[in-house]
């Protein structure tokens, strides 16, 4: 057996034979002396064909997140800037496939240089390039493998169009050599409930049919497992799926202590199944891939759809989380030497305050016509002064419950001061990990530093929770760590009051909490906090759980 390590992108365990995604059609040699008008017609026909295919896939998928991702790709491929640039390349002597390849290579380089959100969209551009080249050549894009039995899908990376079409009963798990935990591949895998590991070096060295197992929480992949291990891992997985299907009700520990389990969504279409409320409404999806900001009326309608779907329930709206690492053309922000440390989140209001003002007006207008309990929070808050300014702006717009996100260590260390102004805190553990350990989330070589079980991160979470208890105000977690059934016990033990995650992840977390009392969660948290490494923290939590439950370790592995 051989152990490989990547980044856990979608929790859960799976095992089986690996089968790889077939490569796309290769770019042929350049055509000599092509007819420019014919090549332009070929390029435009390819754009139309790819857009139509992606639209068909978006319309066919029942999953709202998958459909949204595919429609964003349609907008990308139909961008007139791309088409015009291809025409210019063709006028310069290129044929359609090479013109499209060269133009998208320039876009790809720009995305990689920008880092963050755009760097994780590189695979989307690569997929569009491959689909456009195939369409120019009159060739089909290869589909997913069909070995005739359930399998683990391995690939360099996976495109949204392929991920959206995965059948969880057939594709037991997903392992990629590239990508990141916030790439579209990872997002869709979590939405579909498929365990996934990304940035796993060496995975493509395995031959088709080799048996392997994966842990989508820790990012560990074991190659060369036995057939008996495959049977056992998948039996546990399907038994857990059946238990989750029977799971209902609010989140609470075995002795009845409430821990609200909320949903992370981008629009009303993401509201699937039973949810207590929404802990993270990502409003930036309304702004992306646009040359102009959404109007007041557009925003009111989008927010109103979500509010109307959950009358009487809490909905936490995050104001626009965009900027340097998610550049929006209409913001006209200057280039920065380090996008991750630049003008993003609430900081955008320093340069274009009207964007925040319009958004707060729209949220307030939508809330006024609904029965939902609307809360509002700002991303990338670093100081108590910023928290005070934002909460005051919310109150002036008639939004009574205003909070801030904890994503940088400065905010975590001064959580008590922030709560002297804010009504609540929501910890984004993805960014908090990145900034605490100076480790870019896209860097697979630093995956160990991005593990939520890192004791330093747990210490910052404990500080935030303690500040909430002292102030008598709620502190939630909306990062990916909230979806880990094992780590949820640590969070509950620290005093975190709510956990927000993809709706499909809620049942597993609900079941994990229901198997442990509040005091047991406290002891598990104390053990993890005292550990010297993430591996030791996991082991300590499991040891405490086994001891407290008389040999039954519950969900802690």
N, C-alpha and C positions, 0 to 999 in steps of 0.2 A: 504494500500500500504506500501511496505517496500523498503527502498533504500539500495542497496549494492554498494560497491566501489571496483574497481580494477584498472588496468592500461589500458588506451586506447591504442589499438595496431593497429587498422585500422579505419580511420575516417568514419563517416556516422551514421545515425540513422536507427533502425529497431525495429520491435515489432511483437509479435506473441506468440503462445504456445511453451513452451520449451519441447524438447525431448532429452534424453541422449543417448550417445554412449554406446552400449552394452559392457560388460567386456569381455576380452579375455578368452580362456580356462584356467582353473586352473591347476596348477602343481600337478600331482597325487603323491601318495606315492612312495618312491624310490623302484626300482626293486631290489630284493635280488639276489645276485650272478649272475649278468648279464654277458652275453657273450661279452667280450671286442671287438672282431672283428665285431660282429653284431651291437653293439652300435656305433662303429666308422662309420660303413657304414650308419647307420640311421642318424647320425649327419651330415655326408657329403651330404647325399641325401636331408636333410632338408635345408642345405646351398644352394644347387643347386636349389631347388624348390623356396625358398624365393627370391634368386637372379633373377631367371627367371620371377617370378611374378612382382617384382619391375621394372625389365627391360621392361616388357610388359606395365606396367602402364606408365613408362617414355616415351615409344614410342607412346602411345595412347594420351597423353595429348598434347593439342596444345600450352600450355603455356611453354615458354622456361625456366623460373625460376623454375617452378614445376618440369620439366624434369631434370634440373640440380641437384636439391635437391635429387630426387629419384636415379639418377645415382651415387651420392655421397654415398647414403645408400648401393647401390649395391657393391661399392668398400669396404665399411666398413664390410659388411657381408662376403665378399670373402677374407678378410685379412687373410693371412696364419698364422699370429700370433695368431689370435682367434682360428682358426682350430687346430693348433698344441697344444694350451693350453687345448682345449676340449679333445684332444686325451690323453694328460697327465692325466687329471682328470678321464677319462674313465679307463685308465690303473690302476688308484688308487682305482677303485671299483665303480665309479659312472655310472649310466645309461646316455643315451644321453641327455634327457631333463634336468636332474639335473646338468650334466657337463656344458652344455651351460649356464644354469642359474647362476651357480657359477662363471664361467669365466666372463660373462658379468657384474656380480655384482662387480667384482674387477675393471673392466674398468669404471663402473659407479662411484665407489668411487673415482677413480683417476680424472675423469672429474669434479666431484663436488669439489674436493680439489683444482683443478686448477682455478676454478672460471671463470668469464667472458664468452667468446665465448664457451668454452668447457662445462661449467656448463649448458648452454642453449641447448647443444646437448644431455643431459641426456635422454630427452624424446625420442630421436631417438634411443638410445640404448635400452630403455625399449620396444619400438615397435619392434625392431629386435628380442629381447628376446622372446616376445610373439608370433611373427610369426614363429620363429624357433621351439619353444615348440609345437605350434599347428601343424607344419609340421611333427615333430617327432611323434606326437600322431595320425597323420592321420586325424586331424580335421581342418575345415576351420576357418579362422579368421572371427569374426562377422563384418558385414559391417555397413554402416550408417543406422540410423533408416529410415523407410519409412512409415510415418503415413498417407500418401495420401493427404497431403496438405502442404503448406509452413510453416516453423517452425524456431525457434531459436535452434541451436545445443548447448547443454551443455555437458561438459566432464571434467574429471580431467585434462587431456591434450589431444591433438590430434596429431597423427602421421603424418609425411609428406605424406605418401601413402594415408591416409584418406583425408587430407586437399586438396591434389592435385585433388581429385575426386569430390570436392564439386560443386554443380550446384547453382550459385547465384540466379536463379529463384525459387529454392526449399529451399535452406538454406539461410534464410534472414539475419542471423547474427550468430556470434559464441562467446560463453562465456566459458572460462576455469577457473578452480580453481588454476591451476599451470601455468608454462611457464613464458615467459618474452617477452618484446616488440621487442627483436631481435631474438627470437626463430624462427625456421623454420615455425611453425604454424602462427606466426604473419606476417612473410615475405610473405608467400603464401596468407594469407587472404588479405593483401594489394594489392598484385599482381592481385588477382581475383576480387578486388573491393568489398569484403564482410566486412561489419562493424564487428569489433571484440574487445572484452575486455578480458584481461588475468589477472591472479592472483586475481580473484574475490572470496573472502572468502564467504562461505555460499551459493554459487550458486547451489551446488549439493544437498542442502536441499529442493529445490523446486521439487514438484512432476511433473511427465510427464503431459503435458497438461496445466499447470499453465501459465497464460498470463504474459508476461514481456516485457519491452522495454530496449533498450541499446543505449548509446551514445558512439561510438567508438573513439571520440576525448577526452572527459573528463573522460571516464572510469566508468561512472555512469550507474548502472543497477537498474531499478525499477520493483519490483515484485508485482503482484496483480493489474496491470492496467486494465482498462475497455476495452471491445470490441470496443467501440467507439474510444478510444485512439489508439488501434492497427490499426484500419482502417485509422485514420488521419495520424499517423506516416508513415505508408507504402505508403499512397497516396503521401505524401510529398517526400518520397524517390524515388518513381518511376517517379514522375514529374521531380525531379532533374536529374535522369538518362537520361530521354528524352532530357532535356535541354543540358546536357553534350554531348550527341550524336550529337547535332547540333553545338557544339562549335568548332571553328577552328581559326587558326591564331596565331600570336605571343601574348605573355602576355603584357598587357598594362592596365593602369587605364582608367577610363571613359573619362578623358581629354587627353588621348593619351600618357601619360608618360610610357616609356617602362620598364617592369620588366621581364627579360628573364625567361621563364619556361623550365627547362632542365630536363633530365631524369637521374635517378640513374640506372646503369646497372652493370651486372657481365660479360656479353659477348654479342656478336652481336645478339644472339637469343632473348635477352631481348628488342630489339628495335622493339616495336609494335606501330602502329598508327603514328600520326603526332607529331614530336618533333622538337623543335628549335635547339637542340643540346644535348650534354651530360654534366652534371655538376659533375658527380661522376662515373668514370669507376673503379670498384673495381677489381683490378688486382689480389688480393690474392686468388680468386677462382681458378685461374690457378695453384696455389701452394698447395692448401689444399689436404689432404689425399694422399700425395706422400712421398716416401722415398728419392727421389732425386729431386733437383730443376728442373723446366722445362728448356730445352736447349734454347740457343739463337734463334735457328730456330723456335722452338715451340712458343716462345714469339712473335717473329716477325709475325708469321702467325696469332696468336690470336688477336694481336693489329691491324694488317692490315685488318682483317675482319671488325672490328668496324669502322676504319677510312674510308674504302671503302664504307661503308653503308651510310655515311653522308658527301658527298663531299661539301666542302665550309663551313661546319658548325663547331662550337666550340665543342671540345671534351676534357674534363678535365680528365686526367689520374692520378689516385692516385697511387703512388708507394706502394710497398708491405706493407700492414698494418697487420703485424703478429708479433709474439714474445711470450711473457710470457702467455698472455691469449688466444692466438691462436698458440700453439706450433707446429712447423714444425720439424719433426725428423732431416732433413738434416742440420738445423741450429745448432744443438748440444748446445743449450743454457743451462746453469746451472739452477737448481731449485732456486726459489726465494721465500722469505717469504710472499710477497704481489704481485701477478702477475699483478694486475691493476696498480701498481706503479713501474713496472720494465722495462726490456728491451723489448720494443715494438715499432712498427712503425719505424720512422727514426733512433731510437736508436740502432736498429739491426746493422746498418752500423758501429757502434763503434767497434763491435766485428767481423763482417763478411762483410767488405766493398765490397767484390767482388759481393755479391748479388745485391746491389744497382747499381754497375757499369755495370753489365751484363744487368740489367733491363733498365737502361738509354740508353745503346747501342742499345737494341732491340727496344725501343720506337722510338729512332731517326731513325733507319733503316726502320721501318714500316712507319713513318711519311714522309720519303723522297720519298716514292713511291705512296703517296696519296695526295689528294687535301684538306683534312680536316685541320681545324685550330686547331692544337694540342697544348694543354696546359698541364703542368705537375705540380703536387703538392705533398708535403710530409706530412704524418700524424705524429701526436704527436710531433710537434715542440713547444719548450718551451721558447726559447731565440732568440734574434736578431742574435747572433753569429751562431746559428744553421741555421737560415734562410739564412744568408749570405753564409755559406758553401754549403748548398743545391743548392741555385740559381746559384752559381758559377759553381758547378758540372754540372748542366743542360746546362749552356751556353758552357761549354767545350765540351759537347757532341752534340752540335749543336741544342739544344732545346731552342729557344729564349724566350718563355713565361713560367716563373717558379713562382710558388706560394707556400703557406703553409696553412695547416689547423689550425684552432683555436679550440683546444679541451681542453686546460687547462687554468685556470684563469690567470696564468702568461703571456701567450701569448696574451690574450684578453686585459689585462691591459697595455701591451706594443705594442699594434697593430701598432701605428704610427712608432715605431722603426723598427718593422718587415717589414713594407712597405717601409722603406728606402732601403731595399734590394730586397724584393719580388715584383713581378708584380701584384699580387692579393692575396686576402685572401678568404678562404672558411670555414665557421663556421660549425663544426659538433656539433649540439646542444645536441645530445644524450650523448656524452662523456663530453661535457662542463657542462651539468647539473649534471652528476655523480660526477665530480671532484669539482664543485663549492659547492655542498651541502653535499659532503662526503657520498653519498647515492648510494649504489650498485644498478645497474639497475635491478638486479634479485630479489631485496628485495621488495615484495609486500607491506610490512608494511610501507614502505617509499615512496609509490607512489605519495603522495602529494608533496614531495620535487622534484620529477622528472617531475612535470608539467611544460611545457614550458612557461606557463603564470606566473610563479614565477617572481615577479618584479626584484629580484637580477639578474636573467638570462637576462631579458629584458635590464637591465642596461648595462650588459657586451656586449650585442648585439649592443646597442646604441653606446657604446664606439668604437667598431670595425667599425661600419658604419661611424661614424664621422671621424675616422682616414682615411678611404677610401676617403671620400669627401675632406678632407684636402690635401691628397696626389694626388688626381685626379686619383685614381685607384679603380677597381671594388672590391666589397666585396659581396660574395654570401653566401647562407645558404644551406647546403646539408643534414641536420639532418631531423628526422621525422617531426619536427615542420613545415617544409616548406610545407608539404602536408595538413596541416590544413587550410581550406579556410578562417577561421576567423582570425587565427594568421598570415596568409599571409598578411593581411591588416596592421597589426602592423609592420611586417618586411618591407613592402614597405614604410610605413610612417617613419620608422627610417632611411631610405636611403639605404637599402639593394638593390643591383642591379640585383640579379638573385636568383631564387629559384629552387632547384633540388629535385626531388622526383620520386617515382615509376610512370611509364608512365600513368597508369590508374588514378592516382590522379590529373593529369594536368588539365583536363577539369573543374573540380570543382573549382580549384584555379583560373583558367582563368576567369570563370564566376564571381567569387567573386570580383576580381580586377576590372573587367569591370563595376561593379555596383557602384564603388566609385572613386571619383577624387583623385588626388595626395594630395591635401590639406586636404580632408576628412581623408585620410589614416594617414596624419601627426597628426591630432587632435585625432584620435583613438589611435595612438601610444603614444601620450603624456598622454592621460588618463590612459592607461594601465601602463605606466612607473611610474605614480604618485601614483598608488594604493599600498595598504599595504599587499595584499595577492593575490594569483592566482584567487580566487573566486571574489574578488573585482576588479581585473584587467579585468576579463571577463565581469563583470557587467558594469564597467565603459565604456569599449569599446562599448558594446551594447547600453548603454544610449546615448553616443555621436553619434553613427550611427543613432539611431532613431531620435534624435533631428535634425541632419544635413539633413536627408532625409525626413523630414516632416512626420514621423510616419512609414515609411518603413525602417525597420532595416536591410534590405539587408540580407547578409548571417551571420551576427554576431548574435549569440543566447545569 
